[in-house]
Amino acid sequence: MVNESCALCKLSTFTNPNLKFKTASCSHRFCESCINRATITSKAMTCPICKSSLTQKAGFGKSAEDVNYEREVKIRKEILNDLNKRKEDFKTLREYNDYLEEVEDIIYNLVNSIDIEATTEKVNNYRRENEEITIRNRSKKAEFEREMKGKEDTQKREALERLRLHKLEEERLQQEKIQQKEEMLDNLASGKISAASLKEKQMEKHTSMTKTNAPVTKPILSYVPSASSTSNNNNNNNLYQNTKAQPNQSASFSLPKPMTAKEPVKNYSEEELAERAKKAFKAGGWTDQFISKRAMEEAFNCLVLQ
């Protein structure tokens, strides 16, 4: 880790690793505490090294982390632009993996300023030895980027076209509704149609739309086994023959009659409600004995035996 020190308070990351620095417009480094303290008391601060006037808004740039990140991105982009061999340029996968590790070592050394001269010489030698491969792979990359850009532009155009058609369809439907409403008002004003007949037509239209949008109720068919499956045969092989259920074609289905406002709602007594609840429990697979046993077990589970 590189030790940095503030130009004002002289504190460094050696004594306080949590210090955060910013680069001033004069290229000197200041910690955030000094910057905040100096800019609170006055609108500007003076660099103690070069005597430059610095402000909080324009005098300081990005943090040290941002500067290091941008530097690494820049170095990585430059190196990968030259060291751009592909998997098909190697005979084996092991050689390709070794090449990738070597590229990462070069980037790491350049970013962290480790053995700069030897690393730079190594990169220059690679550029001279693999110039033809580098140019070829650059052209392949450029062609791939153009192809992807074309696909992206095509998708954007198609999405915009779909959006345009959708808006046109919405406008058309809205215009039709307005025209129908105007025609209805004109007919009422001219006396071509009466209010009662118009109301009747609206009710018929609403009923037809309700029937069209209503879900289709399919009756549940009851199945009965065929007569051949009930035959008593001693041969065990015949037990599994002709046992496929056949639909009962003679079954008739009737939908329940809907309750209207004229029909009185029955008021159940406590005994009837208890009986209905008991039937509901049995229908769900529960019994009175099981419920009582479950309640007793839950009651005794909280007891601690001495």
Backbone bond lengths (Angstrom), bond angles and torsions (degrees), N, CA, C in turn:
res aa  C-N    CA-C-N  psi(-1)  N-CA   C-N-CA  omega(-1)  CA-C   N-CA-C  phi
1 M - - - 1.471 - - 1.529 109.65 -
2 V 1.318 117.40 133.42 1.462 122.64 -179.18 1.521 108.62 -83.06
3 N 1.350 116.40 128.39 1.454 121.33 179.16 1.528 109.57 -81.90
4 E 1.330 114.98 125.29 1.460 121.19 177.25 1.515 108.54 -113.36
5 S 1.301 116.02 150.27 1.460 120.97 179.75 1.514 109.91 -132.08
6 C 1.323 114.84 148.60 1.467 121.60 179.99 1.517 109.28 -78.86
7 A 1.320 116.57 137.79 1.465 120.84 -178.77 1.518 112.17 -72.21
8 L 1.357 117.97 -15.52 1.457 120.92 -176.45 1.527 111.78 -101.77
9 C 1.335 117.38 -56.12 1.462 120.56 -177.13 1.525 113.08 -94.09
10 K 1.315 118.15 -9.48 1.466 124.84 176.89 1.535 113.45 67.49
11 L 1.333 117.49 9.73 1.463 119.31 174.92 1.532 109.08 -71.68
12 S 1.317 116.37 146.13 1.459 120.87 -177.76 1.524 110.21 -127.27
13 T 1.309 115.18 167.30 1.468 120.58 177.53 1.523 111.55 -70.07
14 F 1.325 118.03 -11.49 1.464 120.44 176.07 1.524 110.79 -70.60
15 T 1.324 116.03 -39.98 1.464 120.40 178.71 1.528 112.07 -86.91
16 N 1.331 116.99 -30.00 1.465 120.94 179.77 1.521 108.67 -139.11
17 P 1.338 118.31 95.22 1.476 120.66 -177.35 1.518 113.87 -64.77
18 N 1.344 118.39 -16.33 1.463 121.54 -176.75 1.519 113.28 -87.95
19 L 1.329 117.21 2.60 1.458 119.65 179.53 1.524 111.30 -65.90
20 K 1.333 115.54 140.26 1.464 121.56 176.86 1.525 108.47 -117.16
21 F 1.325 115.45 132.91 1.455 121.32 -174.63 1.523 110.47 -113.73
22 K 1.337 113.85 155.56 1.457 121.96 172.48 1.521 108.69 -131.27
23 T 1.323 114.59 148.06 1.460 120.16 -178.93 1.524 109.37 -93.08
24 A 1.319 116.77 126.36 1.458 121.15 179.01 1.522 110.21 -80.30
25 S 1.320 115.28 168.60 1.468 120.12 179.27 1.525 112.07 -64.60
26 C 1.354 117.42 -18.81 1.459 121.41 176.61 1.518 112.01 -89.94
27 S 1.335 117.23 7.72 1.463 125.31 177.34 1.517 113.91 74.99
28 H 1.331 118.96 7.79 1.454 121.10 175.14 1.528 109.93 -93.20
29 R 1.339 115.36 155.77 1.465 120.97 -172.75 1.530 110.41 -102.91
30 F 1.352 115.59 137.25 1.454 122.04 178.52 1.521 108.09 -132.75
31 C 1.327 115.88 146.06 1.470 119.26 175.42 1.525 109.02 -79.57
32 E 1.326 115.90 158.08 1.463 120.60 -176.27 1.525 111.84 -66.03
33 S 1.324 117.99 -30.93 1.468 119.93 -179.87 1.521 111.09 -64.38
34 C 1.329 116.83 -44.12 1.463 119.91 179.06 1.527 111.53 -66.11
35 I 1.322 116.12 -38.20 1.471 119.79 179.69 1.512 110.45 -64.28
36 N 1.346 117.26 -46.91 1.467 120.43 -178.94 1.530 110.71 -65.94
37 R 1.329 116.98 -41.32 1.471 120.00 -178.14 1.528 111.48 -67.27
38 A 1.327 116.63 -39.24 1.460 119.52 -178.35 1.518 112.51 -73.68
39 T 1.319 117.26 -36.74 1.466 120.24 -177.88 1.514 112.26 -79.60
40 I 1.343 117.97 -18.41 1.462 119.57 175.80 1.523 110.38 -73.33
41 T 1.315 116.42 -43.11 1.470 120.18 -178.81 1.522 112.68 -74.20
42 S 1.321 118.05 -31.23 1.476 121.25 -179.83 1.524 108.87 -145.76
43 K 1.336 115.00 162.01 1.455 120.08 -178.08 1.519 112.57 -71.57
44 A 1.309 117.84 -22.12 1.464 121.66 -177.78 1.515 109.03 -141.26
45 M 1.326 115.13 158.20 1.445 121.76 176.53 1.521 109.51 -128.19
46 T 1.309 116.30 157.66 1.465 121.57 -177.35 1.521 109.42 -108.08
47 C 1.309 115.48 132.57 1.462 120.12 177.76 1.531 108.16 -70.51
48 P 1.334 118.92 126.49 1.468 120.19 -177.82 1.524 113.36 -71.23
49 I 1.333 117.84 -12.39 1.463 119.78 -177.16 1.524 111.12 -93.38
50 C 1.344 116.24 -53.25 1.469 119.91 -176.63 1.515 113.24 -107.92
51 K 1.356 117.74 0.92 1.472 123.17 177.43 1.531 113.12 62.58
52 S 1.333 117.42 26.35 1.472 120.64 177.69 1.522 109.80 -81.18
53 S 1.327 115.33 148.11 1.457 120.88 178.07 1.525 108.83 -88.21
54 L 1.326 115.94 127.19 1.461 121.68 -175.26 1.519 109.35 -124.37
55 T 1.344 116.10 140.15 1.457 121.94 176.53 1.521 109.31 -116.59
56 Q 1.322 114.62 159.00 1.464 119.73 -179.00 1.521 111.86 -64.51
57 K 1.337 116.82 -34.76 1.465 120.45 -174.08 1.512 112.24 -81.42
58 A 1.340 117.62 -45.47 1.461 120.51 -173.11 1.521 113.94 -113.60
59 G 1.343 118.02 -11.63 1.449 119.09 -174.02 1.508 114.40 -85.64
60 F 1.333 118.42 -17.24 1.452 121.12 -175.26 1.522 110.08 -123.23
61 G 1.296 113.87 140.73 1.460 119.64 -178.71 1.515 112.24 -98.35
62 K 1.305 114.81 -135.05 1.455 120.76 -174.94 1.519 110.60 -86.00
63 S 1.337 114.61 165.02 1.457 120.41 179.38 1.518 110.18 -72.79
64 A 1.334 115.48 169.17 1.467 120.15 -178.85 1.522 111.17 -63.72
65 E 1.334 116.43 -36.67 1.469 119.48 179.49 1.528 110.92 -64.50
66 D 1.349 116.13 -41.24 1.460 119.45 179.20 1.524 111.74 -66.21
67 V 1.326 116.23 -40.17 1.464 119.82 179.79 1.521 110.88 -65.09
68 N 1.338 117.22 -43.34 1.466 120.50 179.24 1.521 111.52 -65.38
69 Y 1.335 115.74 -37.99 1.464 119.43 179.55 1.530 110.69 -65.20
70 E 1.332 116.72 -46.61 1.462 119.78 179.26 1.531 111.41 -63.59
71 R 1.316 116.90 -36.46 1.470 120.35 177.78 1.524 111.19 -64.63
72 E 1.329 115.97 -42.45 1.472 119.10 178.89 1.524 111.17 -65.30
73 V 1.325 117.02 -40.71 1.467 120.17 178.79 1.523 110.72 -62.76
74 K 1.319 116.62 -42.26 1.465 120.51 -179.77 1.530 110.97 -63.97
75 I 1.334 117.21 -45.99 1.470 120.78 179.97 1.522 110.75 -64.32
76 R 1.319 116.89 -42.72 1.465 120.28 -179.48 1.531 110.94 -62.83
77 K 1.323 116.94 -40.67 1.461 119.80 179.89 1.529 111.08 -65.37
78 E 1.319 117.00 -41.21 1.465 120.06 179.86 1.526 111.40 -66.16
79 I 1.337 117.43 -43.61 1.464 120.54 -178.15 1.528 110.99 -67.72
80 L 1.329 117.11 -44.99 1.465 119.77 -178.59 1.521 111.82 -69.04
81 N 1.307 118.25 -20.07 1.455 120.29 175.75 1.529 111.49 -70.60
82 D 1.338 116.88 -28.07 1.474 121.58 178.40 1.521 112.08 -98.55
83 L 1.329 117.40 -45.16 1.466 121.20 178.78 1.524 108.15 -90.57
84 N 1.324 114.91 75.61 1.467 120.46 -171.06 1.523 113.04 -118.44
85 K 1.320 117.18 34.82 1.461 119.32 178.35 1.522 110.24 -66.33
86 R 1.337 114.45 149.58 1.456 120.99 -179.46 1.524 110.47 -107.61
87 K 1.327 114.41 173.49 1.466 119.52 -179.11 1.519 111.60 -63.55
88 E 1.331 117.33 -34.03 1.471 120.03 -178.81 1.524 112.85 -73.47
89 D 1.337 118.17 -9.40 1.460 121.27 177.76 1.528 113.11 -82.54
90 F 1.336 116.96 -3.42 1.462 121.02 -178.22 1.532 109.93 -118.41
91 K 1.318 115.15 153.57 1.462 120.49 -178.43 1.530 111.30 -78.21
92 T 1.322 116.46 -39.29 1.470 120.63 -177.31 1.519 109.96 -125.39
93 L 1.313 115.05 161.36 1.460 120.87 178.42 1.526 110.70 -69.41
94 R 1.317 116.84 -32.23 1.465 120.27 179.25 1.528 110.87 -63.09
95 E 1.320 117.54 -41.83 1.462 120.28 178.24 1.530 111.19 -63.66
96 Y 1.316 116.79 -38.27 1.464 120.50 179.50 1.534 110.75 -66.63
97 N 1.331 117.15 -41.45 1.463 120.62 178.45 1.531 111.50 -66.15
98 D 1.323 116.67 -39.21 1.473 119.44 176.55 1.525 111.32 -63.13
99 Y 1.327 115.97 -37.33 1.468 120.32 177.94 1.534 110.89 -64.66
100 L 1.326 117.09 -42.47 1.466 120.27 178.49 1.521 111.57 -63.89
101 E 1.328 117.64 -39.51 1.457 120.16 177.51 1.532 111.15 -65.10
102 E 1.316 116.92 -38.40 1.458 120.45 178.72 1.526 110.90 -65.16
103 V 1.335 117.57 -39.10 1.466 121.05 177.80 1.522 110.67 -63.70
104 E 1.336 116.92 -42.78 1.463 119.80 179.03 1.524 111.53 -64.97
105 D 1.333 117.46 -36.42 1.471 119.80 176.52 1.527 111.41 -63.49
106 I 1.335 116.21 -40.19 1.469 120.08 178.75 1.532 110.56 -63.51
107 I 1.312 117.50 -44.96 1.465 121.29 179.82 1.526 110.43 -63.71
108 Y 1.315 116.55 -41.74 1.470 120.39 -179.67 1.536 110.79 -62.46
109 N 1.333 116.86 -43.30 1.461 120.52 -179.55 1.527 111.67 -64.48
110 L 1.338 116.32 -40.56 1.463 119.12 -179.42 1.525 111.92 -70.38
111 V 1.327 116.91 -37.15 1.466 120.32 -179.01 1.522 110.92 -69.06
112 N 1.319 116.79 -40.75 1.461 121.29 -175.46 1.534 112.97 -97.59
113 S 1.347 116.93 11.04 1.474 122.39 177.00 1.522 112.09 55.92
114 I 1.331 115.57 49.65 1.460 121.87 179.23 1.527 108.78 -110.00
115 D 1.305 116.96 118.52 1.472 122.78 176.47 1.533 110.07 51.77
116 I 1.315 116.01 57.44 1.462 121.72 -173.60 1.529 111.50 -63.03
117 E 1.314 118.24 -44.25 1.466 120.18 -175.22 1.521 111.78 -63.97
118 A 1.323 117.31 -47.83 1.469 120.17 -179.38 1.524 111.10 -65.07
119 T 1.329 116.95 -39.32 1.470 120.45 -179.57 1.522 110.69 -67.12
120 T 1.330 116.75 -41.69 1.466 119.99 178.42 1.523 111.42 -64.56
121 E 1.330 117.31 -40.96 1.459 121.19 177.51 1.520 111.08 -63.17
122 K 1.305 116.14 -38.13 1.470 120.38 178.39 1.529 111.08 -63.93
123 V 1.321 116.96 -41.27 1.469 121.13 179.12 1.523 110.31 -67.05
124 N 1.326 118.11 -40.59 1.465 120.73 179.41 1.528 111.44 -65.04
125 N 1.328 117.36 -39.60 1.465 120.54 177.40 1.521 111.02 -63.22
126 Y 1.315 116.14 -40.26 1.465 119.39 178.65 1.530 110.66 -64.29
127 R 1.320 117.33 -40.64 1.466 120.24 179.89 1.527 111.45 -61.73
128 R 1.338 116.37 -41.41 1.467 119.03 179.70 1.525 112.05 -69.31
129 E 1.320 118.07 -38.33 1.460 121.39 -175.27 1.526 112.54 -78.67
130 N 1.327 118.27 -27.56 1.469 121.14 -174.40 1.520 111.69 -121.78
131 E 1.305 116.58 37.01 1.462 120.03 -178.01 1.522 111.79 -64.41
132 E 1.335 117.40 -42.30 1.463 120.94 -178.62 1.525 111.40 -64.99
133 I 1.347 116.56 -45.10 1.477 120.26 178.92 1.521 110.54 -63.73
134 T 1.316 116.68 -38.98 1.466 120.62 -179.31 1.522 111.18 -62.80
135 I 1.342 116.57 -45.00 1.471 119.71 -179.76 1.523 110.62 -65.28
136 R 1.331 116.79 -40.90 1.463 120.13 -179.55 1.529 111.23 -63.76
137 N 1.324 116.78 -43.87 1.467 119.64 -179.19 1.528 111.53 -70.58
138 R 1.319 117.32 -30.16 1.466 119.04 175.04 1.522 111.19 -64.71
139 S 1.339 115.70 -41.25 1.470 118.88 178.77 1.524 110.84 -65.56
140 K 1.363 116.83 -37.89 1.463 119.71 177.38 1.525 110.97 -64.19
141 K 1.327 116.46 -42.20 1.460 120.13 178.90 1.523 111.08 -63.65
142 A 1.343 116.19 -43.06 1.467 119.41 179.50 1.525 111.42 -63.56
143 E 1.348 116.15 -39.97 1.467 120.05 178.70 1.526 110.77 -64.92
144 F 1.337 116.20 -41.16 1.470 119.84 178.35 1.527 111.05 -63.90
145 E 1.329 116.80 -41.79 1.468 120.31 179.16 1.524 111.52 -65.10
146 R 1.344 116.59 -38.36 1.474 118.88 176.86 1.526 110.97 -65.05
147 E 1.334 116.35 -40.08 1.466 120.02 179.33 1.522 110.67 -63.90
148 M 1.338 116.97 -44.82 1.456 119.86 179.49 1.521 111.57 -66.21
149 K 1.330 115.89 -36.55 1.469 119.18 177.13 1.522 110.87 -64.97
150 G 1.346 116.50 -39.51 1.468 119.33 177.70 1.515 111.80 -64.15
151 K 1.349 117.02 -41.51 1.462 119.86 178.44 1.519 110.83 -64.74
152 E 1.330 116.00 -40.17 1.464 119.06 179.33 1.528 111.11 -64.81
153 D 1.324 116.82 -41.85 1.465 119.55 178.61 1.524 110.95 -65.00
154 T 1.347 116.45 -39.28 1.471 119.76 178.42 1.523 111.02 -62.71
155 Q 1.333 116.89 -43.43 1.459 120.04 178.97 1.522 111.45 -63.86
156 K 1.332 116.79 -38.60 1.463 119.33 178.14 1.521 111.40 -64.76
157 R 1.357 115.82 -42.76 1.472 118.77 178.98 1.520 111.09 -63.68
158 E 1.337 117.11 -41.95 1.460 119.64 178.95 1.531 111.25 -63.92
159 A 1.332 117.02 -40.52 1.460 119.79 178.54 1.527 111.28 -64.48
160 L 1.331 117.17 -41.30 1.461 120.15 178.04 1.526 111.54 -66.03
161 E 1.339 116.67 -36.66 1.461 119.97 178.39 1.526 111.15 -66.81
162 R 1.348 115.80 -41.93 1.465 118.49 177.21 1.525 111.02 -62.86
163 L 1.324 116.28 -39.77 1.463 119.65 178.61 1.517 110.77 -65.40
164 R 1.331 117.53 -39.14 1.464 121.03 179.65 1.527 110.72 -64.88
165 L 1.353 116.35 -44.99 1.467 119.92 179.27 1.525 111.68 -64.19
166 H 1.337 115.73 -37.26 1.471 119.29 178.57 1.525 110.69 -64.52
167 K 1.319 116.65 -42.06 1.462 119.46 178.58 1.525 111.45 -65.58
168 L 1.358 115.83 -39.70 1.466 118.57 177.96 1.520 111.58 -63.26
169 E 1.324 117.02 -39.12 1.463 120.20 178.98 1.525 110.64 -66.67
170 E 1.326 117.12 -40.20 1.463 119.57 177.17 1.526 111.13 -63.88
171 E 1.323 116.94 -41.99 1.466 119.97 178.30 1.526 111.24 -64.16
172 R 1.341 116.61 -39.47 1.465 119.93 179.55 1.521 110.77 -63.46
173 L 1.350 116.77 -45.39 1.464 119.95 179.34 1.522 111.31 -64.01
174 Q 1.321 116.64 -39.13 1.455 119.77 178.55 1.524 110.85 -65.98
175 Q 1.333 117.27 -38.71 1.459 120.63 178.51 1.524 110.83 -66.52
176 E 1.330 117.14 -39.08 1.466 120.03 177.60 1.527 111.35 -62.42
177 K 1.339 116.04 -41.76 1.463 118.85 178.50 1.524 111.13 -62.28
178 I 1.338 115.92 -41.46 1.471 119.42 179.45 1.527 110.84 -64.62
179 Q 1.347 116.96 -42.11 1.465 120.23 179.11 1.520 111.44 -64.06
180 Q 1.325 117.44 -42.79 1.470 119.98 178.35 1.523 111.04 -62.32
181 K 1.326 116.41 -40.13 1.456 119.05 179.39 1.524 110.91 -66.20
182 E 1.344 116.73 -40.69 1.471 119.60 178.67 1.524 110.85 -65.42
183 E 1.337 117.37 -42.06 1.467 119.63 177.85 1.517 111.72 -61.66
184 M 1.341 115.81 -40.38 1.466 119.13 179.20 1.527 110.79 -63.39
185 L 1.340 116.38 -42.32 1.462 119.07 179.56 1.532 111.37 -67.66
186 D 1.336 117.33 -37.55 1.470 120.43 177.25 1.519 111.56 -64.04
187 N 1.338 115.84 -41.92 1.474 119.16 179.56 1.519 111.33 -64.55
188 L 1.354 115.19 -38.48 1.466 117.98 178.39 1.528 110.85 -67.81
189 A 1.356 115.29 -40.17 1.468 118.37 -178.71 1.521 111.74 -68.58
190 S 1.328 118.58 -37.11 1.466 121.72 -178.71 1.516 112.95 -83.22
191 G 1.320 118.57 -9.95 1.450 122.06 179.90 1.512 114.11 81.22
192 K 1.313 118.09 12.86 1.459 120.08 178.15 1.521 112.18 -69.52
193 I 1.305 116.37 -24.40 1.452 120.43 -179.80 1.519 107.42 -141.98
194 S 1.319 115.60 142.22 1.454 120.57 -179.29 1.527 110.21 -87.96
195 A 1.308 114.68 163.86 1.466 119.50 179.99 1.522 111.22 -66.16
196 A 1.350 117.02 -35.37 1.467 120.03 -179.16 1.522 110.93 -66.82
197 S 1.347 115.97 -45.17 1.461 118.80 179.64 1.534 110.91 -66.13
198 L 1.321 116.68 -36.54 1.467 119.68 177.41 1.518 110.82 -64.23
199 K 1.337 115.97 -41.64 1.460 119.57 177.61 1.517 110.77 -64.06
200 E 1.332 116.78 -38.93 1.471 120.53 179.33 1.534 110.35 -64.79
201 K 1.325 116.69 -42.54 1.465 119.35 177.97 1.527 111.85 -62.99
202 Q 1.332 115.93 -40.13 1.457 119.38 178.55 1.516 111.42 -63.89
203 M 1.345 116.77 -38.64 1.458 120.24 178.63 1.529 110.72 -67.12
204 E 1.346 116.90 -40.89 1.463 120.06 177.57 1.534 110.83 -63.35
205 K 1.322 116.83 -40.81 1.459 120.70 179.16 1.524 110.63 -64.14
206 H 1.335 115.65 -42.31 1.460 119.66 179.53 1.519 110.71 -65.57
207 T 1.339 117.03 -39.67 1.472 120.20 179.48 1.517 111.30 -65.74
208 S 1.332 116.87 -42.45 1.467 119.84 179.84 1.528 111.16 -65.05
209 M 1.336 116.73 -39.29 1.454 119.01 177.71 1.518 111.73 -66.79
210 T 1.345 117.14 -36.39 1.461 120.51 178.56 1.516 110.87 -65.71
211 K 1.344 116.72 -41.15 1.465 119.57 178.88 1.525 111.20 -67.35
212 T 1.325 115.42 -36.41 1.474 118.30 -179.62 1.513 111.81 -67.34
213 N 1.347 117.01 -40.46 1.458 121.40 -176.69 1.518 113.43 -87.09
214 A 1.335 117.34 -7.72 1.470 119.17 -178.24 1.518 110.13 -71.42
215 P 1.349 117.43 142.42 1.472 119.65 178.28 1.518 111.24 -69.16
216 V 1.295 115.05 144.09 1.457 120.99 -179.17 1.519 108.96 -79.75
217 T 1.322 116.32 122.26 1.458 121.40 178.74 1.510 109.32 -90.23
218 K 1.327 116.59 117.15 1.459 120.87 -179.97 1.520 109.44 -96.98
219 P 1.326 118.80 126.80 1.469 120.44 178.69 1.525 110.50 -67.58
220 I 1.331 114.92 147.21 1.458 120.87 178.69 1.516 108.61 -86.03
221 L 1.311 116.46 119.69 1.461 121.28 179.35 1.515 110.15 -77.58
222 S 1.299 117.13 138.33 1.464 121.27 174.98 1.522 108.45 -95.06
223 Y 1.295 116.10 139.22 1.447 122.22 -176.68 1.520 109.97 -113.77
224 V 1.300 115.48 139.26 1.475 121.90 177.04 1.505 108.16 -127.09
225 P 1.324 118.64 144.40 1.466 120.16 178.41 1.511 111.46 -67.90
226 S 1.320 115.39 151.90 1.462 119.75 179.55 1.519 110.41 -73.34
227 A 1.294 113.76 161.77 1.466 119.09 -176.51 1.521 111.14 -65.66
228 S 1.319 118.11 -31.55 1.460 120.39 -177.08 1.510 112.08 -66.71
229 S 1.404 117.20 -25.50 1.456 119.28 -179.02 1.513 112.15 -75.50
230 T 1.375 118.72 -16.95 1.458 121.85 -178.73 1.516 112.33 -94.44
231 S 1.299 116.29 0.02 1.469 118.78 -179.68 1.512 110.13 -71.34
232 N 1.357 115.71 141.94 1.454 122.37 -178.83 1.509 108.77 -91.74
233 N 1.312 116.61 104.14 1.463 120.67 -179.58 1.510 107.55 -122.74
234 N 1.326 116.69 135.92 1.457 120.89 -179.66 1.516 112.85 -73.04
235 N 1.318 117.45 -20.75 1.456 120.61 -179.00 1.527 109.16 -75.52
236 N 1.368 117.11 121.55 1.458 121.05 -176.70 1.515 112.11 -66.27
237 N 1.333 117.08 -24.13 1.464 119.13 -179.20 1.510 111.60 -69.17
238 N 1.353 116.95 -26.39 1.456 120.13 -178.60 1.524 112.91 -82.02
239 L 1.365 116.25 -7.68 1.463 118.39 -178.56 1.510 112.43 -68.05
240 Y 1.358 116.70 -28.50 1.459 120.95 -176.96 1.512 112.84 -103.25
241 Q 1.323 117.42 11.76 1.459 121.01 178.66 1.518 109.73 -100.35
242 N 1.310 114.29 144.24 1.470 122.59 175.98 1.532 111.84 58.35
243 T 1.323 117.23 31.74 1.468 120.15 178.95 1.515 112.39 -97.80
244 K 1.322 118.19 5.12 1.450 120.97 179.30 1.521 110.66 -67.85
245 A 1.334 115.92 131.21 1.459 120.09 -177.30 1.522 110.29 -67.43
246 Q 1.294 115.30 139.66 1.459 122.03 178.58 1.513 109.23 -109.48
247 P 1.315 118.18 140.90 1.468 119.34 179.77 1.508 111.85 -69.78
248 N 1.315 114.91 141.65 1.454 121.02 177.22 1.519 107.92 -84.29
249 Q 1.334 115.27 98.08 1.460 120.14 -175.32 1.522 112.21 -71.92
250 S 1.351 116.56 -19.35 1.466 118.78 -176.29 1.529 112.29 -85.86
251 A 1.337 116.42 -3.04 1.463 118.37 -178.09 1.517 110.22 -69.73
252 S 1.310 115.64 138.42 1.464 121.29 178.27 1.515 108.37 -110.05
253 F 1.307 115.92 146.83 1.457 121.18 -175.97 1.513 108.02 -123.49
254 S 1.319 114.43 137.98 1.466 119.87 177.56 1.520 108.07 -136.81
255 L 1.300 115.10 133.40 1.452 120.01 179.41 1.522 109.91 -77.20
256 P 1.334 118.26 146.62 1.464 120.08 178.94 1.519 111.62 -64.86
257 K 1.278 115.04 146.97 1.463 120.96 -179.15 1.518 109.49 -75.69
258 P 1.330 117.40 125.57 1.469 118.25 -179.58 1.518 111.99 -68.28
259 M 1.326 115.46 147.28 1.465 120.76 -179.63 1.523 109.59 -80.37
260 T 1.298 115.95 132.10 1.464 121.41 178.18 1.523 109.58 -104.93
261 A 1.319 113.84 171.81 1.465 118.30 -178.33 1.522 112.25 -69.78
262 K 1.342 118.39 -22.70 1.459 121.34 -177.29 1.521 111.26 -74.94
263 E 1.352 118.21 -27.00 1.454 120.76 -177.86 1.521 109.56 -76.20
264 P 1.325 118.81 128.81 1.469 120.60 -178.88 1.526 110.68 -72.38
265 V 1.310 115.31 144.64 1.456 121.80 176.81 1.514 108.87 -85.00
266 K 1.341 117.14 127.68 1.454 121.40 -175.35 1.519 109.88 -75.84
267 N 1.320 115.92 133.87 1.453 122.00 175.70 1.525 108.59 -96.83
268 Y 1.337 116.16 116.42 1.453 121.33 -177.25 1.517 109.87 -87.44
269 S 1.322 114.87 144.57 1.456 120.55 174.88 1.524 109.54 -80.06
270 E 1.349 116.24 174.27 1.451 119.85 -179.66 1.521 111.86 -65.18
271 E 1.350 116.93 -36.72 1.465 119.59 178.89 1.527 110.96 -66.89
272 E 1.336 116.76 -40.19 1.466 119.72 179.12 1.526 111.37 -67.82
273 L 1.344 115.80 -38.65 1.455 118.27 177.40 1.516 111.15 -64.56
274 A 1.337 117.56 -40.33 1.465 120.59 178.02 1.518 110.69 -63.93
275 E 1.342 116.96 -39.45 1.467 119.92 179.09 1.528 111.34 -66.96
276 R 1.327 116.87 -39.30 1.460 119.83 177.76 1.529 110.96 -65.52
277 A 1.334 116.59 -39.94 1.461 119.60 177.49 1.521 111.39 -64.41
278 K 1.346 116.21 -38.40 1.468 120.67 178.43 1.530 110.74 -63.45
279 K 1.333 116.15 -41.11 1.463 119.47 177.79 1.527 111.18 -65.76
280 A 1.340 116.03 -37.90 1.462 118.94 178.72 1.527 111.22 -65.22
281 F 1.358 116.51 -39.02 1.467 119.80 177.06 1.517 110.65 -61.87
282 K 1.334 116.73 -45.35 1.466 120.49 -179.32 1.522 111.21 -64.45
283 A 1.337 116.18 -36.99 1.466 119.03 179.14 1.529 110.96 -65.34
284 G 1.324 117.34 -30.02 1.455 120.74 178.47 1.511 113.67 -87.84
285 G 1.336 118.94 3.96 1.452 121.83 177.93 1.511 113.98 92.90
286 W 1.329 117.95 11.48 1.462 121.92 -179.51 1.534 109.12 -101.27
287 T 1.320 115.97 152.14 1.472 121.90 175.80 1.521 108.87 -129.42
288 D 1.328 115.33 161.98 1.464 119.54 179.59 1.519 111.25 -62.62
289 Q 1.337 116.51 -39.91 1.464 119.93 -178.89 1.527 110.83 -64.69
290 F 1.320 115.82 -39.72 1.471 119.01 -178.71 1.521 110.93 -67.44
291 I 1.342 116.98 -38.74 1.459 120.67 179.37 1.514 110.51 -65.80
292 S 1.345 117.06 -43.33 1.462 120.62 179.13 1.522 111.05 -64.52
293 K 1.340 116.17 -41.21 1.464 120.09 179.52 1.521 110.76 -64.86
294 R 1.315 116.56 -40.02 1.471 120.82 179.66 1.535 110.34 -64.80
295 A 1.323 117.64 -41.19 1.466 121.19 179.46 1.521 110.92 -66.04
296 M 1.344 117.77 -39.92 1.463 120.74 179.01 1.524 110.90 -66.27
297 E 1.331 116.79 -41.54 1.457 119.58 -180.00 1.524 110.89 -63.68
298 E 1.321 118.17 -42.36 1.455 120.80 178.72 1.533 111.53 -66.18
299 A 1.339 117.25 -32.47 1.459 120.17 179.31 1.527 111.11 -70.71
300 F 1.339 116.55 -42.12 1.472 119.95 -176.60 1.516 111.81 -82.20
301 N 1.324 119.57 -14.32 1.456 120.35 179.25 1.516 112.08 -66.60
302 C 1.336 117.54 -25.81 1.458 119.93 -178.44 1.515 113.07 -85.75
303 L 1.350 117.18 -3.09 1.462 120.40 177.85 1.512 110.50 -85.74
304 V 1.302 117.43 139.55 1.458 122.77 179.00 1.517 107.50 -109.16
305 L 1.337 115.75 118.39 1.468 120.81 -179.80 1.513 109.84 -76.79
306 Q 1.301 116.52 131.03 1.469 121.22 178.26 1.547 109.06 -81.16
